[in-house]
Structures are given as structure tokens and as C-alpha cells.
Amino acid sequence: MCAVIGTGPIFILGLQRGGTNQPLNILRSHPSTYWPPGEFHEPFRPRNLRREGIAGLRKLARYAPVWLAAGDVLNLDAPLRRERPLRGFAGAALRRALDASCRANQHNITVYKEALRERGFYRDDTPPDRMVVKVMNYNVGLVPDLLELYPDARFIGIIRDGRGVCEGQMARRSEIEQATALYNQFGEWLIEYETAGLPIRSWRFEDLLQDSWAVSREMYEFAGLDPERTLGVLLQDKHRIMGDRDRITGIAKHDHFYLFPEMNRHMRADANASSLARLTEVERAEIESRCGAVMRHFGYLSTASASRPAVVPGEPQAVAG
């Protein structure tokens, strides 16, 4: 049994191409959790208003009170322009809108949970009561505000080898300067929040690949989720859809159900080996130079040598993050 059962939301902190997909699926697979559609910013900021139509207009309606009070603070690709932007009215409006977005997503949540229940994974029928949300990129700077809005929240940081993260973002049209600046800021935030004693714990994506159930259990227990309430998880494979000039044009996702002892069969794949192979020596050296302090802190580079790659499992079979 979990020593302490939590009551507040669970925020996963990470970077795009940083390995947060599987931790999100692991937490979603627990019977206690529910979630909004998409990442933290997505219920508010439409990707393409023309393409999303009425759904995009609904997002803007949710976002309007926040935007009018604090500006476009949920732009995950831009550094925050002011400190603590979600204090006061903007934060209260965001919390109401996020709750409404979760309620609107109830059908999708029910379908997801029923798929797990039909496979006999759940031990009871208690309704979910813990929100889980991914907070990405520069939105991670909002953690102090989120903790003020949700004093009983827990934050799970997911860090990945900076070479793999930056290569993935560069493949999505980011420049190396942008990718490394974001990686550094994210890593520094994780270090700062943990040092300040906030309710946060960080895990390396690579450690999740190495021992999936042990790390998953640690995440459940840190978040206050009883690991004994479920027997397994729904995980996803993600495969790049490549376009011209080796640019990513999309991601194909495939669902798989696993009992906990079977998880490593899925998670054995390593995203870093293929990412490292796609980097030139010059790019790799520049990433190691720009991100060296953060990578050394999390064990991806030794103090003696900035060129030693992180220890990663096996040969790549499928991207797991």
C-alpha cells in the first residue's frame, strides 16, 4: 500500500522530445487519475484556429480571462516576461477553465479507463479524483504559481540526455541555440525547485527505460497514488513521420497494454541511440558545451570528460518517449 494517499493534482514537468509521453501514460493508467485534453497549454491555446474551428474558439474563450489579466503566459515556446503571472485573477480563471476542460474530456477518460478495466487491471471501481497534466517547456517556469493555486500538488520532473532532446527539437525546426537554451533553463528550474524544497522529484527518462516498473512505482508513491490499485498500464509507441530535408512532419502513436512485469519488454527501446547517431560531431560537441552544467548535474556527462555519452540500454527498436 502507498504510505500517504495524495489529494491534489499531479503535474509532469518536461520538454518536448524529452520523454514525458510514457510517464503520462503510466499516471493516466492509474484508476485515480483524470486529465484535460492535451498538455497544460492546449485547452487554452489552439494550434491552428482555422483548422480547429469551434473547438479552437472554445479554447480562446477559456484563455481570454487569463490573457487579459496576464498576457500570453501559456506560450510554451517563449520565456516568461514577468514573474508570478498567475497570481490573483489570472490564476483563479485558469484553475476554473482547467477544471471545465477536464469535465469536457470525461468521455475520453471513461473510454480509456474502461479499456484497462476490461483487461482486469483495476481492483475497484472508485471514481478518479486526481488530475494529471503535462506542463512543458517554458511553462515549467509557472510551477511556483501552480503550487500557490494547488497547495497540495505534486510535481514530477522528467529529464533526458540533452543531446537526445536537442536533436529532437532541431528535427522540428528549432535552431541549436534555441534548443540548448530551453534545455538549460528547464534543467536549472528542476534543480532550483528541488533545492527550494518544493514538492517535486525528478527522474531520468533513461532510468525509466532501464527499470520501468521500479521507477513507475516510485512515481506512484511520490504522487500519493496507491500502486496496488492497478495491475498494469497502457503505453504507446511513437514513430516519427519524416518529410523533406529530414524534418519531422508528424508522429504516429500505437497503444499497447502491459501487466507491470511486462513493461520492460515495451520500454527496452532507447530513443537516445538513434538521436545521437543523427547528430554531427560538431553539433554534439556544441550541445555538450552549451548544456554541460545541467547534463553533468543529472549524470549525462562526467566531470572529467564532456564527450562521454550517457549509459543507455540496448539497441533502438521503437521510440518510447
PyMOL commands that set and color helices and strands:
alter all, ss='L'
color gray80, all
select helices_A, chain A and resi 21-28+49-52+54-70+89-104+106-118+137-149+162-170+176-195+205-210+212-223+227-229+244-246+260-267+271-278+281-290+292-297
alter helices_A, ss='H'
color red, helices_A
select strands_A, chain A and resi 10-14+33-34+130-136+154-159+200-204+232-242+248-259
alter strands_A, ss='S'
color yellow, strands_A
deselect
rebuild
show_as cartoon
